[in-house]
Amino acid sequence: MRTIPALNESGHRVRRATTVMETYGRAVGSPAARLTHRPVLEESATRLILDLLHWLTAHGLDPDDILDRAQTHFESGSEIA
């Protein structure tokens, strides 16, 4: 069962992810104002994850391994040291 961290515990992660999404949007030419629309958010997140998967592979890392690790931390609500 997934533990949902309290907003005050995960708030810094949401703020950090917002900064990443806004920066990524500028890098690929998507206006930040459009990041308020759900379809744009979904597409932007998908493209960012895709680029990260390519980056991991280019650096000799196993994307599936990293995704599994991230999912495990997400579901447990644990912090990565």
C-alpha positions in Angstrom: 0.0 0.0 0.0 1.3 3.4 -1.0 2.0 5.9 1.8 1.2 9.4 0.8 3.5 11.9 2.6 1.9 15.0 4.1 2.0 18.0 1.9 4.5 19.7 4.2 6.9 16.7 3.8 6.5 16.5 0.0 6.1 20.2 -0.7 9.8 20.8 -1.3 9.8 18.0 -3.8 6.8 19.5 -5.6 8.5 22.9 -5.7 11.7 21.4 -6.9 9.9 19.5 -9.6 8.0 22.7 -10.6 11.3 24.5 -11.1 12.7 21.6 -13.2 9.5 21.5 -15.3 9.6 25.3 -15.9 13.3 25.1 -16.8 12.8 22.1 -19.1 9.9 24.0 -20.7 12.1 26.9 -21.5 14.8 24.6 -22.9 12.4 22.9 -25.3 10.5 26.1 -26.2 7.3 25.6 -24.2 6.0 28.7 -22.5 5.8 28.3 -18.7 2.3 29.7 -18.7 1.1 26.6 -20.6 2.3 24.4 -17.8 -1.0 25.0 -16.0 -2.9 22.9 -18.6 -3.1 19.2 -17.7 -2.4 17.9 -21.3 0.6 20.1 -21.5 1.8 19.0 -18.1 1.4 15.3 -19.0 3.2 15.8 -22.3 6.0 17.8 -20.8 6.5 15.3 -18.0 6.6 12.4 -20.5 9.2 14.2 -22.6 11.3 15.0 -19.6 11.3 11.4 -18.4 12.1 10.2 -22.0 15.1 12.6 -22.1 16.2 11.4 -18.7 16.0 7.8 -19.9 18.2 8.6 -22.9 20.6 10.5 -20.6 20.9 7.5 -18.2 21.6 5.1 -21.1 24.2 7.5 -22.6 26.0 7.4 -19.3 26.0 3.6 -19.1 23.2 3.3 -16.5 20.3 1.0 -16.5 17.1 3.1 -16.9 14.9 0.2 -15.6 17.0 -0.1 -12.5 16.8 3.6 -11.8 13.0 3.7 -12.5 12.5 0.8 -10.1 14.5 2.5 -7.4 12.6 5.8 -7.8 9.2 4.0 -7.7 10.2 2.1 -4.6 11.2 5.4 -2.9 8.0 7.1 -4.1 5.7 4.3 -2.8 7.4 4.1 0.5 7.6 7.9 1.0 11.2 7.6 1.9 13.9 10.2 1.3 17.0 9.5 -0.7 20.1 10.4 1.4 
